[in-house]
Amino acid sequence: MSVLLVEDDASIALVITAALEAEGFGVTHCETIAERDRLLSERSFAALVTDVMLPDGDGIDTLATVHSRFAKMPIVILSAQNTLDTAVRATDTGAFEYFPKPFDIDELARTVRQAVGANASAAEAEEPAGEGLPLVGRSAAMQSVYRMITRVLRNDLTVLILGESGTGKELVAEAIHQLGHRRTGPFVAVNTAAIPAELIESELFGHEKGAFTGAVARNIGKFEQAAGGTLFLDEIGDMPMQAQTRLLRALQSGTIRRVGGRDEVRLDTRIVAATNKDLEPLIAAGLFREDLYYRLNVVPINMPPLRERRDDIEALARHFLQLAAAEGLPRRQLTAQAGALLSRQSWRGNVRELKNFIFRLALLAREEMIDADALAPLLPIDQPGDAAAGEQGADLDAAVRHWLAAAQPASGAIYETALAAFERPLFATILRETGGNQLRAAQALGINRNTLRKRLGDLGLDPEHFARRI
């Protein structure tokens, strides 16, 4: 079997050729689109591996024609232009896989083997939708996000976006909507944490006239407002338990019933949810339904914090300066040294904090060209340790408040009830990390082994269960 490799960098071509030959392929190498087309017209190939930027043009632009002529030949795309636009364009061509440079050569070779084995065929390419994409960044962490986004554009699988506050979870949801097949429908965003618990069902599912005091007319909820499009449920970890039950029922049945109504309304809505909470501890504490978690977590997308994608900070800063200028603020530019200084900051509030700072910088800076000396006095003071402790404390405080509201323990028994609710997930976590080894678990907890054994019996936790899972 022969693979056609289109790559104008000789050193990269040499490495790829060696890896594919080790997989048992013969490799024919060329450097231009014209050579590619000539070779394809002369002989057949089991797969095509192609770079994007080639000496005589954009390799993606012409792949639609290649697909129409060789529908069964899988295509793997390589690119140093590591943007969401490129990832989406690659997917729109029907490519089997897209690899941003630099890539794992062994993974590339395995992918070509899988592609040939699957004898992949793709649908005709759609018009690329690259303008106005909301996400910025070419770091390895963002490449993983882009690849996950492209995998859900042609289906309606439920997506759960996970990440700290300010990382851009809503931007990912918007990208999935704008680039997907539902882009002509509405995009409806709901912050479930901002809606009072007693109103959330009415907001999501709507209500009929007279359903409750003040319901003077029928109200169409967010699910129906998003018909034909996408419903984005933000801060899903803060949703009240009763509303979680209704949401689960809607996801399972594909229908909703308005508050006070009798008729079932069929749904035609894609669901994208997001949270900045770790849901598994909330599940263990009885604050989040485990079955709802599995319903939402069909395709998880993890948004990296800005400290894990420092290579993107300077590009984001320049992007935000352009946005600030477009909104009427003075036009500013950054020197390379100023960009490097921004990249060394921790940005505890992630992209949101960086954006707000850049807008403030555009207003306060005295010169159009901002250098490191002018930037330094305006930077926030980094206190990463204090910030991490504050975030963790806030999460724990919120979990306790959620637990109290949901469990409603009897007065006089709150301490014992809360302690039991906390002990079970705590002991389960330690047992999971120690592989069910009671001695190590007791040492980690700082308690006697006999005490641990007794508490495990009281809580119904079997250490052997965790040993089998390691």
ROMIKOL-194272 format. One record per residue (C-alpha): residue number from 1; residue in one letter; x, y, z. Coordinates in steps of 0.1 Angstrom, whole numbers. Each point is the difference from the previous one (the first is absolute). Layout:
// ROMIKOL-194272
(site NUM A (X Y Z))
...
This chain:
// ROMIKOL-194272
(site 1 M (0 0 0))
(site 2 S (13 34 -9))
(site 3 V (-6 34 17))
(site 4 L (4 33 -17))
(site 5 L (18 25 22))
(site 6 V (-3 37 -10))
(site 7 E (25 20 22))
(site 8 D (24 27 -11))
(site 9 D (22 -3 32))
(site 10 A (27 -26 -9))
(site 11 S (9 -8 36))
(site 12 I (-37 -6 10))
(site 13 A (-6 -20 -31))
(site 14 L (30 -22 8))
(site 15 V (-13 -8 35))
(site 16 I (-36 -7 -12))
(site 17 T (13 -22 -27))
(site 18 A (20 -21 24))
(site 19 A (-29 -3 24))
(site 20 L (-25 -11 -28))
(site 21 E (25 -24 -15))
(site 22 A (4 -16 35))
(site 23 E (-38 -6 -2))
(site 24 G (5 -18 -32))
(site 25 F (-10 27 -25))
(site 26 G (17 11 -31))
(site 27 V (3 38 0))
(site 28 T (0 23 -31))
(site 29 H (11 35 9))
(site 30 C (-7 33 -18))
(site 31 E (1 36 11))
(site 32 T (-27 19 -20))
(site 33 I (-37 -2 -8))
(site 34 A (8 -3 -37))
(site 35 E (22 -30 6))
(site 36 R (-26 -15 23))
(site 37 D (-27 3 -27))
(site 38 R (23 -15 -26))
(site 39 L (8 -30 21))
(site 40 L (-36 -6 10))
(site 41 S (-10 0 -37))
(site 42 E (27 -26 -8))
(site 43 R (-5 -25 28))
(site 44 S (-21 -9 30))
(site 45 F (10 4 36))
(site 46 A (-12 -15 32))
(site 47 A (1 34 18))
(site 48 L (10 36 -4))
(site 49 V (20 18 27))
(site 50 T (3 37 -8))
(site 51 D (13 32 14))
(site 52 V (-22 31 -3))
(site 53 M (24 28 -10))
(site 54 L (18 -11 -31))
(site 55 P (21 20 -25))
(site 56 D (-28 2 -26))
(site 57 G (-30 6 23))
(site 58 D (-21 -11 29))
(site 59 G (-3 -38 2))
(site 60 I (-34 1 16))
(site 61 D (-16 22 -27))
(site 62 T (4 -27 -27))
(site 63 L (-9 -30 21))
(site 64 A (-37 2 -9))
(site 65 T (9 -9 -36))
(site 66 V (23 -28 12))
(site 67 H (-29 -14 20))
(site 68 S (-24 1 -28))
(site 69 R (24 -20 -22))
(site 70 F (13 -24 26))
(site 71 A (-28 -4 25))
(site 72 K (13 -31 17))
(site 73 M (36 13 5))
(site 74 P (4 12 36))
(site 75 I (18 33 5))
(site 76 V (21 10 30))
(site 77 I (8 37 3))
(site 78 L (30 16 16))
(site 79 S (3 37 8))
(site 80 A (22 25 17))
(site 81 Q (-30 25 -2))
(site 82 N (-13 -12 33))
(site 83 T (-33 19 2))
(site 84 L (-36 -11 5))
(site 85 D (-7 13 -35))
(site 86 T (26 -25 -14))
(site 87 A (-14 -29 21))
(site 88 V (-35 7 -12))
(site 89 R (10 4 -36))
(site 90 A (19 -33 2))
(site 91 T (-31 -17 14))
(site 92 D (-23 16 -26))
(site 93 T (21 -17 -27))
(site 94 G (-10 -34 14))
(site 95 A (36 -6 11))
(site 96 F (5 -32 21))
(site 97 E (21 19 25))
(site 98 Y (18 33 5))
(site 99 F (34 4 17))
(site 100 P (13 34 12))
(site 101 K (38 3 -2))
(site 102 P (19 -11 20))
(site 103 F (-16 -34 2))
(site 104 D (8 -34 14))
(site 105 I (15 -20 -30))
(site 106 D (-11 -33 14))
(site 107 E (-35 12 4))
(site 108 L (0 12 -36))
(site 109 A (12 -34 -12))
(site 110 R (-27 -18 20))
(site 111 T (-26 23 -13))
(site 112 V (9 -6 -36))
(site 113 R (-1 -37 7))
(site 114 Q (-35 3 15))
(site 115 A (-12 22 -29))
(site 116 V (11 -25 -26))
(site 117 G (-15 -28 20))
(site 118 A (-33 18 3))
(site 119 N (0 9 -37))
(site 120 A (-16 33 10))
(site 121 S (-22 19 -23))
(site 122 A (-13 35 7))
(site 123 A (-29 22 -10))
(site 124 E (5 29 -23))
(site 125 A (17 30 15))
(site 126 E (-21 29 13))
(site 127 E (9 36 -4))
(site 128 P (25 8 27))
(site 129 A (-13 22 28))
(site 130 G (32 16 13))
(site 131 E (-8 37 5))
(site 132 G (-9 14 33))
(site 133 L (11 -31 20))
(site 134 P (0 9 37))
(site 135 L (30 -21 12))
(site 136 V (36 12 -2))
(site 137 G (31 -21 6))
(site 138 R (23 -25 -16))
(site 139 S (15 -17 31))
(site 140 A (0 -38 3))
(site 141 A (-27 3 27))
(site 142 M (-23 19 -24))
(site 143 Q (7 -24 -28))
(site 144 S (-17 -28 20))
(site 145 V (-30 23 5))
(site 146 Y (-2 7 -37))
(site 147 R (1 -36 -9))
(site 148 M (-27 -9 24))
(site 149 I (-22 29 -14))
(site 150 T (4 -13 -35))
(site 151 R (-11 -35 10))
(site 152 V (-34 13 12))
(site 153 L (-9 24 -29))
(site 154 R (-19 -26 -21))
(site 155 N (-20 -16 28))
(site 156 D (-22 9 29))
(site 157 L (18 -18 28))
(site 158 T (-3 18 33))
(site 159 V (32 18 10))
(site 160 L (12 8 35))
(site 161 I (26 28 1))
(site 162 L (22 -1 31))
(site 163 G (24 27 12))
(site 164 E (7 28 25))
(site 165 S (-19 32 0))
(site 166 G (12 23 -28))
(site 167 T (15 -26 -22))
(site 168 G (-25 6 -29))
(site 169 K (-25 -29 4))
(site 170 E (-28 21 -15))
(site 171 L (22 8 -30))
(site 172 V (5 -37 -6))
(site 173 A (-38 -5 1))
(site 174 E (-4 29 -25))
(site 175 A (26 -15 -23))
(site 176 I (-18 -34 1))
(site 177 H (-32 18 -10))
(site 178 Q (14 24 -26))
(site 179 L (20 -27 -18))
(site 180 G (-24 -29 3))
(site 181 H (-30 -9 -20))
(site 182 R (-24 18 23))
(site 183 R (16 34 -6))
(site 184 T (-31 15 -17))
(site 185 G (-20 -7 32))
(site 186 P (1 20 32))
(site 187 F (28 -1 26))
(site 188 V (-16 3 35))
(site 189 A (23 3 30))
(site 190 V (-13 -5 36))
(site 191 N (20 6 31))
(site 192 T (-17 -25 23))
(site 193 A (18 15 31))
(site 194 A (-16 34 -6))
(site 195 I (-36 -12 0))
(site 196 P (-18 -3 34))
(site 197 A (-6 -37 8))
(site 198 E (-38 6 1))
(site 199 L (0 14 -35))
(site 200 I (25 -22 -19))
(site 201 E (-26 -26 -12))
(site 202 S (-22 27 -14))
(site 203 E (30 17 -17))
(site 204 L (12 -33 -16))
(site 205 F (-33 -17 -8))
(site 206 G (-25 29 -1))
(site 207 H (-33 2 18))
(site 208 E (-37 2 -9))
(site 209 K (-23 28 10))
(site 210 G (-11 -4 36))
(site 211 A (27 -26 9))
(site 212 F (9 21 30))
(site 213 T (-6 34 15))
(site 214 G (12 26 -25))
(site 215 A (-2 -23 -30))
(site 216 V (-24 23 -19))
(site 217 A (9 -14 -35))
(site 218 R (16 -30 -16))
(site 219 N (38 2 1))
(site 220 I (23 -18 -24))
(site 221 G (31 -14 17))
(site 222 K (36 -1 -11))
(site 223 F (-3 -35 -14))
(site 224 E (-27 11 -24))
(site 225 Q (17 33 -8))
(site 226 A (30 -20 -12))
(site 227 A (-20 -22 -23))
(site 228 G (20 -8 -31))
(site 229 G (32 13 16))
(site 230 T (21 -4 32))
(site 231 L (-8 4 37))
(site 232 F (30 8 21))
(site 233 L (-4 -8 37))
(site 234 D (28 18 18))
(site 235 E (10 -7 36))
(site 236 I (-20 -33 0))
(site 237 G (17 -10 32))
(site 238 D (-21 26 19))
(site 239 M (-33 -13 -13))
(site 240 P (-25 -9 28))
(site 241 M (-7 -37 4))
(site 242 Q (-37 3 -10))
(site 243 A (9 17 -32))
(site 244 Q (27 -26 -6))
(site 245 T (-27 -27 1))
(site 246 R (-21 19 -25))
(site 247 L (30 5 -23))
(site 248 L (9 -37 1))
(site 249 R (-35 -9 -9))
(site 250 A (1 24 -30))
(site 251 L (33 -14 -12))
(site 252 Q (-12 -36 3))
(site 253 S (-34 5 -17))
(site 254 G (8 28 -24))
(site 255 T (-31 18 12))
(site 256 I (-9 27 26))
(site 257 R (-32 10 17))
(site 258 R (-6 36 10))
(site 259 V (-6 7 36))
(site 260 G (-38 -3 5))
(site 261 G (-4 -16 -34))
(site 262 R (-12 -35 -11))
(site 263 D (13 -2 -35))
(site 264 E (35 -14 -9))
(site 265 V (21 23 -22))
(site 266 R (24 -18 -23))
(site 267 L (35 14 1))
(site 268 D (22 9 -29))
(site 269 T (30 15 18))
(site 270 R (36 -8 5))
(site 271 I (12 1 36))
(site 272 V (34 14 10))
(site 273 A (6 3 37))
(site 274 A (30 15 19))
(site 275 T (12 2 36))
(site 276 N (30 12 19))
(site 277 K (-6 -25 28))
(site 278 D (14 -35 4))
(site 279 L (-33 -19 -2))
(site 280 E (12 -33 14))
(site 281 P (4 13 36))
(site 282 L (-34 16 -4))
(site 283 I (-14 -34 -11))
(site 284 A (16 -17 30))
(site 285 A (-15 26 23))
(site 286 G (-35 -5 -15))
(site 287 L (0 35 -15))
(site 288 F (0 -10 -37))
(site 289 R (-18 -29 -16))
(site 290 E (24 -27 -13))
(site 291 D (-24 -11 -27))
(site 292 L (-3 36 -13))
(site 293 Y (38 3 0))
(site 294 Y (2 -30 -23))
(site 295 R (-27 15 -22))
(site 296 L (18 33 -4))
(site 297 N (36 -14 -1))
(site 298 V (-4 -17 -34))
(site 299 V (28 21 -16))
(site 300 P (21 18 26))
(site 301 I (22 30 -10))
(site 302 N (25 12 25))
(site 303 M (9 37 -3))
(site 304 P (35 6 13))
(site 305 P (7 28 24))
(site 306 L (21 28 -14))
(site 307 R (31 -10 21))
(site 308 E (0 -33 -20))
(site 309 R (0 18 -34))
(site 310 R (25 28 6))
(site 311 D (10 -1 -37))
(site 312 D (-34 15 -8))
(site 313 I (1 30 24))
(site 314 E (18 24 -23))
(site 315 A (-22 -9 -30))
(site 316 L (-31 4 22))
(site 317 A (12 34 13))
(site 318 R (6 13 -35))
(site 319 H (-35 -13 -10))
(site 320 F (-16 18 29))
(site 321 L (18 32 -9))
(site 322 Q (-16 -2 -34))
(site 323 L (-34 -6 16))
(site 324 A (5 30 23))
(site 325 A (8 22 -30))
(site 326 A (-31 -12 -18))
(site 327 E (-20 11 30))
(site 328 G (13 35 -1))
(site 329 L (30 -2 24))
(site 330 P (34 14 -10))
(site 331 R (19 -23 -24))
(site 332 R (30 -16 17))
(site 333 Q (28 -24 -8))
(site 334 L (23 -21 21))
(site 335 T (37 -4 -3))
(site 336 A (14 -36 0))
(site 337 Q (13 6 35))
(site 338 A (-34 12 13))
(site 339 G (-16 -31 -15))
(site 340 A (26 -22 17))
(site 341 L (-7 17 33))
(site 342 L (-37 -7 -4))
(site 343 S (7 -36 -7))
(site 344 R (18 -4 33))
(site 345 Q (-30 11 21))
(site 346 S (-22 -27 16))
(site 347 W (-34 16 -10))
(site 348 R (-20 -17 27))
(site 349 G (-32 12 -17))
(site 350 N (11 -16 -32))
(site 351 V (-10 15 -34))
(site 352 R (-27 22 15))
(site 353 E (25 17 23))
(site 354 L (25 5 -28))
(site 355 K (-27 15 -22))
(site 356 N (-11 25 27))
(site 357 F (36 9 7))
(site 358 I (8 6 -37))
(site 359 F (-31 23 -4))
(site 360 R (11 19 31))
(site 361 L (35 2 -14))
(site 362 A (-13 14 -33))
(site 363 L (-17 28 19))
(site 364 L (28 8 25))
(site 365 A (32 -4 -21))
(site 366 R (16 33 -10))
(site 367 E (17 -11 -32))
(site 368 E (-13 -19 -30))
(site 369 M (29 -25 3))
(site 370 I (0 -15 34))
(site 371 D (33 -13 12))
(site 372 A (9 -22 31))
(site 373 D (9 31 21))
(site 374 A (-34 16 -6))
(site 375 L (-18 -33 5))
(site 376 A (16 -12 33))
(site 377 P (-16 26 24))
(site 378 L (-35 -9 -13))
(site 379 L (3 -38 3))
(site 380 P (-20 -17 28))
(site 381 I (20 -13 29))
(site 382 D (4 -38 -3))
(site 383 Q (-9 -20 31))
(site 384 P (-6 -35 -14))
(site 385 G (1 -17 33))
(site 386 D (-26 22 16))
(site 387 A (-21 -2 -32))
(site 388 A (0 -38 -1))
(site 389 A (-10 -2 37))
(site 390 G (-27 26 -6))
(site 391 E (-14 -20 -29))
(site 392 Q (0 -33 18))
(site 393 G (-16 16 31))
(site 394 A (-27 16 -21))
(site 395 D (-8 -34 -17))
(site 396 L (-1 -17 34))
(site 397 D (-22 27 15))
(site 398 A (-24 -2 -30))
(site 399 A (-1 -38 3))
(site 400 V (-10 2 37))
(site 401 R (-27 26 -7))
(site 402 H (-14 -22 -28))
(site 403 W (1 -30 23))
(site 404 L (-19 18 28))
(site 405 A (-26 12 -24))
(site 406 A (-5 -34 -16))
(site 407 A (3 -23 30))
(site 408 Q (-18 22 26))
(site 409 P (13 -20 30))
(site 410 A (-20 2 32))
(site 411 S (10 26 25))
(site 412 G (24 -15 26))
(site 413 A (13 -26 -24))
(site 414 I (16 23 -26))
(site 415 Y (36 -6 12))
(site 416 E (-2 -39 0))
(site 417 T (-20 -1 -33))
(site 418 A (25 24 -17))
(site 419 L (30 -19 14))
(site 420 A (-14 -33 -14))
(site 421 A (-7 16 -34))
(site 422 F (36 13 -1))
(site 423 E (16 -31 12))
(site 424 R (-13 -23 -27))
(site 425 P (14 19 -30))
(site 426 L (32 7 20))
(site 427 F (6 -36 8))
(site 428 A (-10 -12 -35))
(site 429 T (25 25 -16))
(site 430 I (29 -12 23))
(site 431 L (-8 -37 -6))
(site 432 R (-1 6 -37))
(site 433 E (34 17 0))
(site 434 T (15 -27 22))
(site 435 G (-15 -29 -19))
(site 436 G (-21 -12 30))
(site 437 N (31 -4 22))
(site 438 Q (-14 7 35))
(site 439 L (34 6 16))
(site 440 R (11 26 -25))
(site 441 A (-35 16 2))
(site 442 A (2 2 38))
(site 443 Q (34 16 -3))
(site 444 A (-11 25 -25))
(site 445 L (-30 9 21))
(site 446 G (20 1 32))
(site 447 I (-23 -24 19))
(site 448 N (3 -34 15))
(site 449 R (-5 -30 -23))
(site 450 N (-26 -15 23))
(site 451 T (-19 34 1))
(site 452 L (1 0 -38))
(site 453 R (-13 -35 -2))
(site 454 K (-29 8 23))
(site 455 R (-9 32 -19))
(site 456 L (1 -19 -33))
(site 457 G (-24 -25 14))
(site 458 D (-23 27 13))
(site 459 L (0 17 -34))
(site 460 G (-4 -32 -21))
(site 461 L (33 5 -18))
(site 462 D (18 -32 -12))
(site 463 P (37 5 -5))
(site 464 E (1 -30 -23))
(site 465 H (-22 19 -24))
(site 466 F (27 26 -4))
(site 467 A (27 -26 -3))
(site 468 R (-17 -16 -30))
(site 469 R (-2 34 -17))
(site 470 I (37 8 0))
